[in-house]
Amino acid sequence: MKTRYTMVLTVLLLLGALVLSGCTGTAPTVPKGWSGGTVGGTEADKKLFVATMDGRLVAMSLPGGSRDWVAPLETTGGVAVYGSPATSGNLTYVGGYNGKIYAFAPAPGREEPRWIYPRQGGIGAAVVGGPVIARGKLYFSSDKGKVYALDTADGFKEWEVTVGDKIWSSPAVDGDTLFVGAFNKKLYALRVSDGSKKWEFPTEGAIVAAPVVENNTVYFGSFDRYLYAVNTADGSLRWKFKAGSWFWAKPVIHNGVIYAPCLDGKVYALDAASGATRAEFNLGSPISAAPVVAGDSVVVATEKGEIYTLGDGGRQQKLLVELGEKVYAPLAYSEGMVYAHTIKDILYAIDASSGATSKFNIK
């Protein structure tokens, strides 16, 4: 009963934060998002981009963590950001709950956006999931069931389509297909060229977790407690696995094993080809933050702020560090370091081997 109560409370908190942070299509009254970090730049000038809880884009130099620049999304008022930024070339993109997409050029002294979509007002809906970049296009979705494609260079719209109910998850692009889940319990496969539908796959629950694609298979979790593996070509089911609760976080795949975090406090390690259980890691707290692969391990953050490494065929479960702050945002990884953005708007850099931790106030 305690586990079920904790899971329900977690879901209510997550849903409530999104609903109460602001009115759809307008700037939130008290913005409070939980953006994850994204690593970009060049090998010689690597950076981590993260949005603060009050709506500013921050660029941190890696590995040291010095702050290069801070750019407010809006000059008046804050903007809640729930999705992680995307980066390509010399531009970094971020979606706001106010219904806008912002593109910034990552250089000191260029605090203003390179472009904003739309040029005037917003799209009339909230952007919750983060944008993704593929083939020179930026793809994102809205909580009114629309998927958009923009030109990455100038932000002009290539197409938009309506697929159904609200969409909170980030899409995934593989080849010529975009995959995205919606609240109407369906996963959609759309052609990236024009947004036309290739197929749809029905489940019994809303889909909030972002999908992941590998070896002609798209993997995603649903609020019906199942993790699905679906053929990318025709939408046929390869296998499904039932967990103890809802899936909120995007899974990761490592060495042929899919690691799926769940709100029941467990990470399910399943054979990616067959769905057979390799291991179950009980971390004792709901998991809504997407994990990362770090070398030979998978690093996971629980809601309580405990950071674990998992791996070795289910024999490894090591507590790296206890942050003591709630973590909802997806983790980021670069060169042996894991980056966690907490609900207190603190960015932590954690050594994935030793657990040694540095703390950065990005407010």
C-alpha positions as CSV (number, residue, x, y, z in Angstrom):
1,M,0.0,0.0,0.0
2,K,2.9,2.4,0.8
3,T,4.4,1.9,-2.6
4,R,1.1,2.4,-4.4
5,Y,0.4,5.6,-2.3
6,T,3.9,6.9,-3.1
7,M,3.4,6.3,-6.8
8,V,0.0,8.0,-6.9
9,L,1.4,11.0,-4.9
10,T,4.3,11.3,-7.3
11,V,2.0,11.3,-10.4
12,L,-0.2,13.9,-8.8
13,L,2.8,16.1,-8.1
14,L,4.1,15.7,-11.6
15,L,0.7,16.3,-13.2
16,G,-0.1,19.2,-10.8
17,A,3.2,21.0,-11.5
18,L,2.5,21.0,-15.2
19,V,-1.1,22.0,-14.9
20,L,-0.6,24.7,-12.3
21,S,2.6,26.2,-13.7
22,G,0.6,28.3,-16.2
23,C,-2.4,28.6,-18.4
24,T,-2.1,26.9,-21.8
25,G,-0.7,29.2,-24.4
26,T,0.1,32.0,-22.0
27,A,3.1,32.8,-19.8
28,P,2.9,31.0,-16.4
29,T,2.2,33.0,-13.4
30,V,4.8,31.3,-11.3
31,P,7.1,29.5,-13.8
32,K,8.8,26.4,-12.4
33,G,10.1,23.9,-14.9
34,W,12.6,21.1,-14.6
35,S,14.7,21.1,-17.8
36,G,17.4,18.4,-18.2
37,G,20.8,19.3,-19.6
38,T,22.1,18.7,-23.1
39,V,25.7,18.4,-24.1
40,G,26.8,20.1,-27.3
41,G,29.5,22.2,-28.9
42,T,32.8,20.8,-30.3
43,E,35.4,18.5,-28.8
44,A,37.6,21.6,-28.1
45,D,34.8,23.6,-26.7
46,K,32.2,21.3,-25.2
47,K,29.3,22.8,-23.3
48,L,26.2,21.8,-21.3
49,F,23.0,23.7,-22.0
50,V,20.3,23.7,-19.4
51,A,17.2,25.9,-18.7
52,T,16.8,27.3,-15.3
53,M,13.5,26.9,-13.4
54,D,12.6,30.6,-14.1
55,G,13.2,30.4,-17.9
56,R,16.8,31.2,-18.7
57,L,19.1,29.2,-21.0
58,V,22.5,28.6,-19.4
59,A,25.7,27.5,-21.1
60,M,28.3,25.8,-18.9
61,S,31.8,25.0,-20.2
62,L,32.8,21.3,-19.7
63,P,34.4,19.7,-17.9
64,G,35.1,22.5,-15.4
65,G,31.5,23.8,-15.2
66,S,32.2,27.5,-15.5
67,R,29.2,29.5,-16.7
68,D,29.8,30.9,-20.2
69,W,26.6,32.9,-20.6
70,V,23.0,33.2,-19.5
71,A,20.1,34.1,-21.9
72,P,16.6,34.8,-20.7
73,L,13.9,33.4,-23.0
74,E,11.7,36.5,-22.4
75,T,12.8,39.9,-21.2
76,T,9.7,40.3,-19.1
77,G,8.4,37.4,-17.0
78,G,9.6,33.9,-16.7
79,V,8.9,30.8,-18.8
80,A,8.6,27.3,-17.5
81,V,10.7,24.7,-19.4
82,Y,10.1,21.0,-18.9
83,G,11.9,19.5,-21.9
84,S,15.7,19.4,-22.4
85,P,17.2,21.8,-24.9
86,A,18.4,20.5,-28.3
87,T,21.6,21.6,-30.0
88,S,22.9,21.5,-33.6
89,G,25.8,23.3,-35.2
90,N,26.0,26.8,-33.6
91,L,22.4,26.9,-32.4
92,T,20.7,25.7,-29.2
93,Y,16.9,25.3,-29.1
94,V,14.5,25.2,-26.2
95,G,10.7,24.9,-26.0
96,G,8.6,26.9,-23.5
97,Y,5.4,26.2,-21.7
98,N,4.2,29.5,-23.1
99,G,3.9,27.9,-26.6
100,K,7.2,29.2,-28.1
101,I,10.4,27.7,-29.5
102,Y,13.6,29.7,-29.0
103,A,16.9,29.4,-30.9
104,F,20.1,30.8,-29.4
105,A,23.6,31.2,-30.8
106,P,25.9,30.0,-28.1
107,A,28.3,32.8,-27.7
108,P,28.9,35.5,-25.0
109,G,27.2,38.8,-25.7
110,R,24.4,37.2,-27.7
111,E,21.7,37.0,-25.1
112,E,18.8,37.6,-27.5
113,P,17.3,34.7,-29.4
114,R,18.4,34.2,-33.0
115,W,14.8,33.5,-33.8
116,I,11.5,32.6,-32.1
117,Y,8.7,30.5,-33.4
118,P,6.1,31.8,-33.9
119,R,7.2,35.4,-34.5
120,Q,4.2,36.8,-32.8
121,G,2.4,35.3,-29.8
122,G,2.5,31.6,-29.2
123,I,1.1,28.5,-30.8
124,G,-2.0,28.5,-28.6
125,A,-0.8,25.5,-26.6
126,A,1.9,24.5,-24.2
127,V,5.2,22.9,-25.3
128,V,6.1,20.3,-22.6
129,G,8.4,17.8,-24.3
130,G,11.8,18.9,-25.6
131,P,12.5,19.4,-29.3
132,V,14.6,17.1,-31.4
133,I,16.8,17.8,-34.4
134,A,17.1,15.6,-37.5
135,R,17.9,16.2,-41.1
136,G,18.1,20.0,-40.7
137,K,14.7,20.1,-39.1
138,L,13.4,20.8,-35.6
139,Y,10.5,18.6,-34.4
140,F,8.3,19.3,-31.4
141,S,4.8,18.7,-30.1
142,S,2.1,20.5,-28.1
143,D,-0.4,19.7,-25.4
144,K,-3.2,20.1,-28.0
145,G,-2.1,17.1,-30.0
146,K,-0.1,18.8,-32.7
147,V,3.3,17.9,-34.1
148,Y,5.4,20.6,-35.8
149,A,8.5,20.6,-38.1
150,L,10.6,23.8,-38.4
151,D,13.6,24.7,-40.4
152,T,16.5,24.8,-37.9
153,A,18.2,27.8,-39.5
154,D,15.4,30.3,-39.6
155,G,12.5,28.8,-37.6
156,F,10.0,28.9,-40.4
157,K,7.4,26.1,-40.3
158,E,7.7,23.2,-42.7
159,W,4.5,21.5,-41.6
160,E,2.1,20.8,-38.7
161,V,-0.3,18.0,-38.1
162,T,-2.9,17.1,-35.5
163,V,-2.6,13.5,-34.3
164,G,-5.1,13.5,-31.4
165,D,-5.0,14.2,-27.7
166,K,-2.4,16.2,-25.8
167,I,1.3,15.3,-26.2
168,W,3.7,15.8,-23.3
169,S,6.5,13.5,-24.5
170,S,9.5,14.4,-26.7
171,P,9.4,12.8,-30.2
172,A,12.1,10.4,-31.5
173,V,13.3,10.4,-35.1
174,D,14.8,7.4,-36.9
175,G,15.5,7.6,-40.6
176,D,12.4,9.0,-42.3
177,T,10.0,8.4,-39.4
178,L,9.1,10.4,-36.3
179,F,7.6,8.6,-33.3
180,V,5.5,10.3,-30.6
181,G,3.1,9.1,-27.9
182,A,-0.1,10.9,-26.8
183,F,-2.6,11.0,-24.0
184,N,-5.1,9.2,-26.2
185,K,-3.2,6.0,-25.5
186,K,-1.5,5.8,-29.0
187,L,2.0,5.9,-30.4
188,Y,2.2,7.5,-33.8
189,A,4.6,6.9,-36.6
190,L,4.8,10.0,-38.9
191,R,6.7,10.7,-42.1
192,V,9.3,13.4,-41.4
193,S,8.8,14.8,-44.9
194,D,5.2,16.0,-44.4
195,G,3.9,14.7,-41.1
196,S,1.6,12.1,-42.8
197,K,0.8,9.1,-40.7
198,K,2.4,5.7,-41.4
199,W,0.8,3.8,-38.6
200,E,-0.5,4.1,-35.1
201,F,-0.2,1.6,-32.2
202,P,-2.9,1.5,-29.5
203,T,-2.2,0.9,-25.8
204,E,-4.5,1.0,-22.7
205,G,-2.9,4.1,-21.1
206,A,-1.6,7.6,-21.8
207,I,1.9,7.7,-23.2
208,V,4.2,10.3,-21.5
209,A,7.6,8.7,-21.8
210,A,9.6,9.5,-24.8
211,P,10.3,6.6,-27.1
212,V,13.7,5.2,-28.0
213,V,14.5,3.5,-31.3
214,E,17.1,0.8,-32.1
215,N,17.4,-2.2,-34.5
216,N,14.1,-1.4,-36.3
217,T,12.3,-1.4,-33.0
218,V,10.7,1.5,-31.1
219,Y,10.5,1.0,-27.3
220,F,8.2,3.0,-25.1
221,G,6.3,2.8,-21.8
222,S,2.7,3.6,-21.1
223,F,0.4,4.4,-18.1
224,D,-1.1,1.0,-18.6
225,R,2.1,-0.3,-16.9
226,Y,3.4,-2.0,-20.0
227,L,6.7,-1.4,-21.8
228,Y,6.2,-2.0,-25.5
229,A,8.6,-3.1,-28.3
230,V,7.0,-2.4,-31.7
231,N,8.3,-2.9,-35.3
232,T,9.2,0.4,-36.8
233,A,8.2,-0.7,-40.3
234,D,4.6,-1.6,-39.8
235,G,3.7,-1.0,-36.1
236,S,3.3,-4.7,-35.2
237,L,4.0,-5.8,-31.7
238,R,7.3,-7.5,-31.0
239,W,6.8,-8.0,-27.3
240,K,5.5,-6.2,-24.2
241,F,6.4,-6.4,-20.5
242,K,4.2,-5.5,-17.5
243,A,5.7,-3.6,-14.6
244,G,4.3,-2.6,-11.2
245,S,3.3,0.9,-12.1
246,W,3.4,3.6,-14.8
247,F,6.3,4.5,-17.0
248,W,7.1,8.2,-17.1
249,A,10.8,8.3,-18.0
250,K,12.5,7.5,-21.3
251,P,14.4,4.2,-21.2
252,V,17.9,3.6,-22.4
253,I,19.5,0.7,-24.3
254,H,23.0,-0.6,-23.5
255,N,24.7,-3.8,-24.8
256,G,21.4,-5.3,-26.0
257,V,19.6,-4.6,-22.8
258,I,16.8,-2.0,-22.3
259,Y,16.8,-0.3,-18.9
260,A,13.3,1.0,-18.2
261,P,12.7,3.2,-15.1
262,C,9.3,3.0,-13.5
263,L,7.3,4.9,-11.0
264,D,7.2,1.8,-8.8
265,G,10.8,2.6,-7.9
266,K,12.3,-0.1,-10.0
267,V,14.4,-0.2,-13.1
268,Y,13.6,-3.2,-15.3
269,A,16.5,-4.6,-17.4
270,L,15.1,-6.5,-20.3
271,D,16.5,-8.3,-23.3
272,A,15.9,-5.8,-26.1
273,A,15.3,-8.5,-28.7
274,S,12.9,-10.8,-26.7
275,G,11.7,-8.8,-23.7
276,A,13.0,-11.5,-21.3
277,T,13.9,-10.1,-17.8
278,R,17.6,-9.8,-17.2
279,A,17.3,-8.1,-13.8
280,E,15.1,-5.9,-11.6
281,F,16.7,-3.1,-9.6
282,N,14.7,-1.9,-6.7
283,L,15.8,1.7,-5.9
284,G,13.1,2.4,-3.4
285,S,11.8,5.7,-4.8
286,P,9.8,6.6,-8.0
287,I,11.9,7.3,-11.1
288,S,10.7,10.0,-13.5
289,A,14.1,11.2,-14.8
290,A,15.5,9.6,-17.9
291,P,18.8,7.7,-17.2
292,V,22.0,7.8,-19.1
293,V,24.7,5.3,-20.3
294,A,28.0,6.1,-18.7
295,G,30.8,3.8,-19.9
296,D,29.8,0.2,-19.0
297,S,27.0,1.2,-16.6
298,V,23.6,2.9,-16.6
299,V,23.2,5.8,-14.2
300,V,19.8,6.5,-12.7
301,A,18.4,9.2,-10.5
302,T,15.4,8.5,-8.2
303,E,12.9,11.1,-7.2
304,K,14.5,11.4,-3.8
305,G,17.8,12.4,-5.4
306,E,19.7,9.2,-5.0
307,I,22.1,8.5,-7.9
308,Y,22.8,4.8,-8.8
309,T,24.9,3.0,-11.3
310,L,23.5,-0.3,-12.6
311,G,24.8,-3.0,-14.8
312,D,26.9,-6.2,-15.0
313,G,23.9,-8.4,-15.9
314,G,21.9,-7.4,-12.8
315,R,24.7,-8.0,-10.3
316,Q,25.6,-4.3,-10.0
317,Q,23.6,-1.7,-8.1
318,K,25.8,0.9,-6.6
319,L,24.7,4.1,-4.8
320,L,26.9,6.8,-6.1
321,V,25.6,9.8,-4.1
322,E,22.6,11.1,-2.2
323,L,21.9,14.6,-3.4
324,G,19.1,15.2,-0.9
325,E,17.1,17.1,-3.5
326,K,14.3,15.8,-5.8
327,V,15.2,15.0,-9.4
328,Y,12.6,15.0,-12.1
329,A,14.8,16.2,-15.0
330,P,16.6,13.8,-17.5
331,L,20.2,13.2,-16.7
332,A,23.0,14.2,-19.0
333,Y,26.5,12.6,-19.5
334,S,29.8,13.7,-20.9
335,E,33.3,12.2,-20.5
336,G,32.8,10.3,-17.2
337,M,30.6,13.0,-15.6
338,V,26.8,12.8,-15.0
339,Y,24.9,16.0,-14.7
340,A,21.7,16.2,-12.6
341,H,19.4,19.3,-12.4
342,T,17.4,19.2,-9.2
343,I,14.1,20.8,-8.2
344,K,16.1,23.4,-6.2
345,D,17.6,24.7,-9.5
346,I,21.0,23.3,-8.6
347,L,23.2,21.5,-11.2
348,Y,25.3,18.7,-9.9
349,A,28.3,17.2,-11.7
350,I,28.9,13.6,-10.5
351,D,31.8,11.4,-11.3
352,A,30.2,8.2,-12.7
353,S,33.0,6.1,-11.2
354,S,33.7,7.6,-7.8
355,G,30.6,9.6,-7.0
356,A,32.6,12.7,-6.3
357,T,30.3,15.6,-6.7
358,S,30.5,19.3,-7.6
359,K,27.6,21.7,-7.1
360,F,26.7,24.6,-9.4
361,N,24.1,27.2,-8.6
362,I,22.7,28.1,-12.1
363,K,20.0,30.6,-10.9
